[in-house]
Structures are given as C-alpha cells and as structure tokens.
Amino acid sequence: FGTEDAQFERDIGYYVFHLPWQHYVVDFAMATTVVALIATAVVHYLYGGIRLQVSHDRLSGAAQIQISALLGVFVLAKGVDYYLDRFDLVNESNRLFTGMNYTSDNAVLPAKNILLGIALICAVLFFLNIWRRTWQLPVVGLALLAVSSVLLGMIWPAIVQQFQVKPSEADKEAPYIERNIEATRAAYDLSDVEYGDYNGGAGG
C-alpha cells in the first residue's frame, strides 16, 4: 500500500493480506495439535501407555514423549498467537474509535509481550520434559500462563481503563484520536486537501 501504520510502522498491506493468513495458520496448527493430543491420549490409554489406576509411573516413556512434544507445540503456537494479537490492536473497535487507544498501548500491548515470553518458556519446559521426565515444572509454567492470561489480559486493562483513562479520557485518548483521524483521511485520500477561506459572497 505504500503507507505504514503509526504504531508498528508496518505497511498497511500486512494487515490486509498477511496478518489474516498468519492467524489462520496458527489457529489451524493449534486445532490440529489439540486433535492429535486427544487421539494420542486415547490410543496410549487403550494400549496401556497411560495407566490411571496405578499410583506412580502412570505414563510410559513413549506416551510422555509424545504428550510432552504435542503440548510444547501447542504452547509454542499460543505464543505465536500472542505475538500476532499485538498487531490486531491497530484494528480493534473501541468505544470511541477504531484502532490503538491508551489502554491498548499501555496495558494490553505490554501484557501480550509478557504472555508471549511466558508461553515461550512453557514451550521450552515441555520440550525439555521429553528428556527430564518430570511434569512439575511444565505444569507450574502452564498454570502461570493461565493465571497471567486472566490477570494481565483481562483484569489489568480493565483497571487501567477505569482508573487512568476515564478520569481524563479526552487527554489520554487525544494522540490516538489524532492518529485515527490521519489514518481515515489517508484511507479516503483526503490527506492532501487544500484549505482556504470562503467569504460567503454572492459571487462565490
């Protein structure tokens, strides 16, 4: 498109063509991994690789390797999903306008970056579990990711919106509204309009 967005400085064409396709690939990978994980658990249970009735060694070596690898792939794909979600913020519909606002820039975007880091660490822990054969650290990492997604992804942005933005919304949102106006003018090819005075005379 030859025009970059103000937040990430990427060509507008990325948001029109590349980003939707990347989301589709990641969502497909996550869905496929979930199906494979369920099928793997069922097959190993039927063939004795998963023994729920015993108190220890409930998973065979092969079952632990496959389940650890699949969980690692799923969490890694979730991390990529968090990365792509950052770019969706420039198209997000808000109460006042469409695009990045104060809460998205100062709460949601940092939260996505933190969740991305946690997801990558969890993926590494699951992959290491292929050799270490202990579920303690991967499970703790996965629980941390789940709790963080609620605290950072939902509660923290709501707190910022309520206690930082609302008391002075006009001031907080002013630069983002200006970005939105400039982007709208560019989209409608109105950025090069010349302004002049009109005296209101009958002769025009």
C-alpha positions as CSV (number, residue, x, y, z in Angstrom):
1,F,0.0,0.0,0.0
2,G,3.0,2.3,0.4
3,T,1.7,3.6,3.8
4,E,2.8,2.5,7.2
5,D,0.8,2.4,10.4
6,A,1.8,4.8,13.2
7,Q,2.2,2.1,15.9
8,F,4.3,-0.7,14.4
9,E,5.5,1.0,11.2
10,R,4.3,-1.8,9.0
11,D,2.9,-1.4,5.6
12,I,-0.9,-1.4,5.6
13,G,-0.9,-4.3,3.2
14,Y,0.4,-6.5,6.0
15,Y,-2.8,-6.1,8.0
16,V,-5.0,-6.7,4.9
17,F,-3.2,-9.7,3.4
18,H,-0.5,-11.3,5.7
19,L,-2.0,-11.0,9.2
20,P,-5.3,-12.8,8.5
21,W,-3.4,-15.6,6.8
22,Q,-0.9,-15.9,9.6
23,H,-3.8,-16.1,12.1
24,Y,-5.4,-18.9,10.1
25,V,-2.2,-20.9,10.0
26,V,-1.6,-20.5,13.8
27,D,-5.3,-21.4,14.6
28,F,-5.1,-24.4,12.3
29,A,-1.9,-25.6,14.0
30,M,-3.4,-25.2,17.4
31,A,-6.6,-27.1,16.4
32,T,-4.6,-29.8,14.8
33,T,-2.4,-30.2,17.9
34,V,-5.4,-30.5,20.2
35,V,-6.9,-33.2,18.0
36,A,-3.6,-35.0,17.9
37,L,-3.2,-34.7,21.6
38,I,-6.7,-36.2,22.2
39,A,-6.0,-39.1,19.8
40,T,-2.6,-39.8,21.3
41,A,-4.1,-39.9,24.8
42,V,-6.9,-42.3,23.7
43,V,-4.5,-44.6,21.8
44,H,-2.0,-44.8,24.7
45,Y,-4.7,-45.5,27.2
46,L,-6.2,-48.3,25.1
47,Y,-2.7,-49.9,24.6
48,G,-1.6,-49.4,28.2
49,G,0.7,-46.4,27.7
50,I,-1.5,-44.5,30.1
51,R,-2.4,-46.3,33.4
52,L,-4.7,-44.2,35.6
53,Q,-5.3,-46.9,38.1
54,V,-1.7,-47.1,39.4
55,S,-0.2,-44.6,41.9
56,H,3.0,-44.0,40.0
57,D,4.5,-44.3,36.5
58,R,1.1,-43.6,35.0
59,L,2.7,-42.7,31.7
60,S,5.0,-44.9,29.6
61,G,8.1,-43.4,28.1
62,A,6.6,-43.2,24.7
63,A,3.4,-41.6,26.0
64,Q,5.3,-39.0,27.9
65,I,7.5,-38.1,24.9
66,Q,4.5,-37.7,22.6
67,I,2.3,-35.8,25.0
68,S,5.2,-33.5,26.0
69,A,6.0,-32.8,22.4
70,L,2.4,-32.0,21.5
71,L,1.9,-29.8,24.5
72,G,5.1,-28.0,23.6
73,V,3.9,-27.4,20.1
74,F,0.5,-26.1,21.3
75,V,2.0,-23.7,23.8
76,L,4.6,-22.5,21.2
77,A,1.7,-21.9,18.8
78,K,-0.1,-20.0,21.5
79,G,3.0,-17.8,21.9
80,V,2.9,-17.0,18.2
81,D,-0.8,-16.2,18.6
82,Y,0.0,-13.7,21.4
83,Y,2.6,-12.2,19.0
84,L,0.1,-11.7,16.2
85,D,-2.6,-10.4,18.6
86,R,-0.3,-7.4,19.1
87,F,-0.9,-6.3,15.6
88,D,-4.7,-6.8,15.9
89,L,-4.8,-3.8,18.3
90,V,-4.5,-1.3,15.5
91,N,-7.8,-2.6,14.0
92,E,-9.6,-3.1,17.3
93,S,-13.0,-1.4,17.7
94,N,-13.1,0.7,20.9
95,R,-15.9,2.7,22.4
96,L,-14.8,6.0,20.8
97,F,-13.0,4.9,17.7
98,T,-11.3,2.0,15.9
99,G,-7.6,1.5,16.4
100,M,-5.0,1.7,19.2
101,N,-6.1,3.6,22.2
102,Y,-4.4,4.4,25.5
103,T,-5.4,1.2,27.3
104,S,-4.3,-1.0,24.4
105,D,-1.0,0.8,24.1
106,N,-0.1,0.9,27.8
107,A,-1.8,-2.2,29.2
108,V,-2.9,-4.7,26.5
109,L,0.3,-4.5,24.4
110,P,2.7,-4.9,27.3
111,A,0.5,-7.8,28.6
112,K,0.7,-9.5,25.2
113,N,4.5,-9.2,25.3
114,I,4.7,-10.7,28.8
115,L,2.4,-13.6,27.9
116,L,4.4,-14.2,24.8
117,G,7.5,-14.6,26.9
118,I,5.8,-16.9,29.4
119,A,4.4,-19.1,26.6
120,L,7.9,-19.5,25.1
121,I,9.3,-20.5,28.5
122,C,6.4,-23.0,28.9
123,A,7.1,-24.5,25.5
124,V,10.8,-24.9,26.3
125,L,9.8,-26.7,29.6
126,F,7.5,-29.1,27.8
127,F,10.2,-29.9,25.2
128,L,12.8,-30.4,28.0
129,N,10.3,-32.8,29.6
130,I,10.9,-35.2,26.7
131,W,14.3,-36.0,28.4
132,R,13.8,-34.9,32.0
133,R,10.6,-36.9,32.5
134,T,9.1,-34.8,35.3
135,W,5.9,-32.8,35.0
136,Q,6.3,-30.5,37.9
137,L,7.9,-27.5,36.1
138,P,5.8,-27.8,32.8
139,V,2.6,-27.9,34.9
140,V,3.7,-24.9,37.0
141,G,4.6,-23.0,33.9
142,L,1.2,-23.8,32.3
143,A,-0.6,-22.7,35.4
144,L,1.4,-19.5,35.4
145,L,0.4,-18.9,31.8
146,A,-3.3,-19.5,32.6
147,V,-3.3,-17.2,35.6
148,S,-1.3,-14.5,33.8
149,S,-3.7,-14.5,30.8
150,V,-6.5,-13.6,33.2
151,L,-4.7,-11.1,35.3
152,L,-2.7,-9.4,32.5
153,G,-5.1,-10.0,29.6
154,M,-8.4,-9.0,31.3
155,I,-8.1,-7.6,34.8
156,W,-5.1,-5.2,34.3
157,P,-6.5,-3.5,31.2
158,A,-9.9,-3.0,32.9
159,I,-8.1,-1.4,35.9
160,V,-6.1,1.0,33.6
161,Q,-9.3,1.9,31.7
162,Q,-11.2,2.6,34.8
163,F,-8.7,4.4,37.0
164,Q,-6.3,6.1,34.5
165,V,-8.3,6.7,31.3
166,K,-11.8,7.5,32.5
167,P,-10.9,10.4,34.9
168,S,-9.2,12.3,32.0
169,E,-10.3,10.4,28.9
170,A,-10.0,13.3,26.5
171,D,-6.4,14.0,27.4
172,K,-5.4,10.3,27.4
173,E,-7.0,9.5,24.1
174,A,-6.1,12.7,22.2
175,P,-3.0,11.5,20.5
176,Y,-4.7,8.2,19.5
177,I,-7.7,10.0,18.1
178,E,-5.4,12.2,16.1
179,R,-3.8,9.1,14.6
180,N,-7.2,7.7,13.8
181,I,-8.2,11.0,12.0
182,E,-5.0,11.0,10.0
183,A,-5.4,7.3,9.0
184,T,-9.1,8.0,8.0
185,R,-8.0,10.9,5.8
186,A,-5.3,8.8,4.2
187,A,-7.8,6.0,3.6
188,Y,-10.2,8.3,1.8
189,D,-7.4,10.1,0.0
190,L,-8.2,13.4,1.8
191,S,-4.7,14.0,3.3
192,D,-3.7,16.4,0.6
193,V,-6.8,18.6,0.7
194,E,-6.0,22.4,0.5
195,Y,-7.9,24.6,2.9
196,G,-9.0,28.2,2.1
197,D,-11.2,30.9,3.4
198,Y,-14.7,31.4,2.0
199,N,-16.1,34.9,2.4
200,G,-19.7,33.9,1.7
201,G,-20.2,36.5,-1.1
202,A,-22.9,36.0,-3.8
203,G,-20.3,35.9,-6.5
204,G,-18.5,32.9,-4.9
